[in-house]
Amino acid sequence: ILNDVLAGPGYAPVANVDIVHPAVRDALRQIDKARKEVLTRKLWFNHYKTTLPRQPDKRILLPLNTIAVTPVCSRFLSAVVQRDRYLFDLANGTAEFDADVEAYVTLAVALEDMPPVAQAYVQALARLRYYVEKGGQAKAQIMDRDVKDAIGALNQEHLQQSKTNWQNSPMGSHKYIVPFKTEWRQE
């Protein structure tokens, strides 16, 4: 991905990321920004529902790579936030909880651990932003189209993986039920 981003404005490929060069540093920064943008979208590969267990000290420890936590219970929806590595109850001003908390957790995932379709979007977005940052406009429209194609593929994969699309859901996999006179029948 790094060499593809560097190739946009015409820089030579590099053998490793440890090379001390401003172009490499700037490209890596754009790749990381694009990766973080993808992760905050709460996609199928980094966002899941779980029960966060209460520790013996009554606090709830979050995974190291937690980006966001959204409790399922409506009692906590706006009153619970992440503070450091723990869940914090704003309404009561404490980090101590009486029970486990069921929540949706969004995790940071390394670029190499992302699905290929997400990596492709990160690559296209970072390449466009890096090229524009370096003052290039000639290829920007082509790169912008690549970004739009990549986000379309990412959104499509997300719909399929998360079973959000009706046709991919358990109800959508059955044949349609259509009315027949006053009774309902299944075709």
C-alpha positions in Angstrom: 0.0 0.0 0.0 2.8 2.4 0.9 4.5 2.1 -2.5 1.1 2.6 -4.3 0.6 5.8 -2.3 4.1 7.0 -3.1 3.6 6.3 -6.8 0.8 8.8 -7.1 3.0 11.9 -7.2 5.8 9.9 -8.8 8.1 8.9 -5.9 10.2 5.7 -6.2 9.1 2.6 -4.3 10.8 1.8 -1.0 12.0 -1.5 0.3 10.9 -1.0 3.9 8.9 1.5 6.0 11.9 2.3 8.2 13.5 4.6 5.6 13.8 8.1 7.0 12.4 10.3 4.3 9.7 12.9 4.5 7.7 11.4 1.6 7.5 8.1 3.4 6.5 9.7 6.7 3.8 11.7 5.0 2.5 8.7 3.1 2.4 6.6 6.3 0.5 9.4 8.0 -2.2 9.4 5.2 -2.5 5.6 5.3 -3.0 5.8 9.1 -5.6 8.5 8.8 -7.5 6.5 6.1 -7.3 3.4 8.3 -8.8 5.2 11.3 -11.5 6.7 9.2 -12.6 3.2 8.1 -12.5 1.8 11.6 -14.8 4.5 13.0 -17.5 3.4 10.5 -18.3 0.5 12.8 -18.2 -2.2 10.1 -18.8 -5.9 10.4 -15.1 -6.8 11.1 -14.5 -4.4 14.0 -17.9 -3.9 15.6 -19.7 -6.5 17.7 -22.2 -7.0 20.5 -20.7 -8.5 23.7 -21.2 -8.6 27.4 -18.5 -6.6 29.2 -17.8 -8.5 32.5 -17.5 -6.6 35.8 -14.2 -7.1 37.5 -13.8 -7.9 41.2 -13.2 -4.2 41.9 -16.6 -3.5 40.3 -15.0 -1.7 37.3 -15.5 -2.8 33.7 -12.2 -3.3 31.8 -12.4 -2.7 28.1 -10.2 -4.4 25.4 -6.9 -2.5 24.7 -7.9 -1.6 21.2 -11.4 -0.2 22.0 -12.4 2.8 19.9 -16.0 3.1 21.0 -18.5 1.5 23.4 -22.3 1.8 23.1 -24.4 0.0 25.8 -27.4 -1.9 24.6 -29.4 -1.1 27.7 -31.3 2.2 27.2 -30.6 3.0 30.9 -26.9 3.6 29.9 -27.2 4.9 26.4 -26.0 8.5 27.1 -24.7 8.0 30.6 -21.7 5.7 29.9 -18.4 6.6 28.3 -14.9 5.1 27.9 -12.3 6.5 30.2 -8.8 5.2 29.8 -9.4 1.4 29.7 -12.5 1.4 31.8 -16.2 2.1 31.4 -17.4 5.2 33.3 -21.0 5.9 34.5 -21.5 9.7 34.0 -24.9 9.7 35.6 -23.6 8.4 38.9 -20.0 9.8 38.6 -18.4 6.4 39.1 -16.5 3.7 37.4 -18.1 1.0 39.5 -21.0 -1.0 38.2 -23.5 -3.4 39.9 -23.5 -5.9 37.0 -22.0 -6.8 33.7 -22.9 -4.4 30.8 -24.1 -5.6 27.4 -22.7 -3.3 24.7 -21.6 -2.8 21.2 -17.8 -2.5 21.0 -15.8 -1.0 18.2 -12.2 -2.2 18.0 -9.1 -0.8 16.2 -7.8 -3.3 13.8 -4.3 -3.3 12.2 -4.3 -2.6 8.5 -2.9 -6.1 7.7 -5.8 -7.7 9.7 -8.5 -5.8 7.8 -10.4 -7.7 5.0 -9.1 -7.1 1.5 -12.0 -4.9 0.5 -11.3 -2.5 3.5 -7.6 -2.5 2.7 -8.4 -1.5 -0.9 -10.5 1.5 0.3 -7.7 2.6 2.7 -5.2 2.4 -0.1 -7.4 4.4 -2.6 -8.3 7.0 0.0 -4.7 7.4 1.2 -3.3 7.6 -2.3 -5.8 10.4 -3.3 -5.2 12.4 -0.1 -1.4 12.1 -0.4 -1.4 13.1 -4.1 -3.6 16.1 -3.4 -1.5 17.1 -0.4 1.6 17.1 -2.6 -0.1 19.6 -4.9 -1.2 17.3 -7.7 -4.5 17.8 -9.4 -4.1 16.2 -12.8 -4.8 12.6 -11.6 -7.0 13.6 -8.7 -10.3 12.9 -10.6 -9.1 9.4 -11.6 -8.1 8.7 -8.0 -11.3 10.1 -6.7 -13.2 7.7 -8.9 -11.1 4.8 -7.4 -12.0 6.0 -3.9 -15.7 6.0 -4.8 -15.4 2.5 -6.4 -13.6 1.2 -3.3 -16.1 2.7 -0.8 -18.9 1.2 -2.9 -17.3 -2.2 -2.7 -16.7 -1.8 1.1 -20.3 -0.7 1.7 -21.6 -3.7 -0.4 -19.4 -6.1 1.6 -20.6 -4.6 4.9 -24.2 -5.0 3.9 -23.6 -8.7 3.0 -21.5 -9.5 6.1 -23.8 -7.7 8.6 -27.0 -9.2 7.0 -28.5 -5.7 6.9 -29.8 -6.1 3.4 -33.3 -7.7 3.4 -32.5 -10.2 0.7 -29.5 -11.5 2.7 -31.5 -11.8 6.0 -33.2 -15.0 7.1 -36.7 -13.5 6.1 -35.4 -12.5 2.7 -34.1 -16.0 1.9 -37.6 -17.4 2.0 -40.0 -17.3 -1.0 -42.4 -14.4 -1.0 -45.7 -14.9 0.6 -48.5 -13.5 -1.6 -52.2 -13.1 -1.1 -54.6 -15.5 -2.8 -58.2 -14.4 -2.6 -58.8 -13.8 1.2 -56.3 -16.3 2.4 -52.5 -16.1 2.4 -50.5 -18.8 0.6 -46.8 -19.4 0.1 -45.5 -19.8 -3.4 
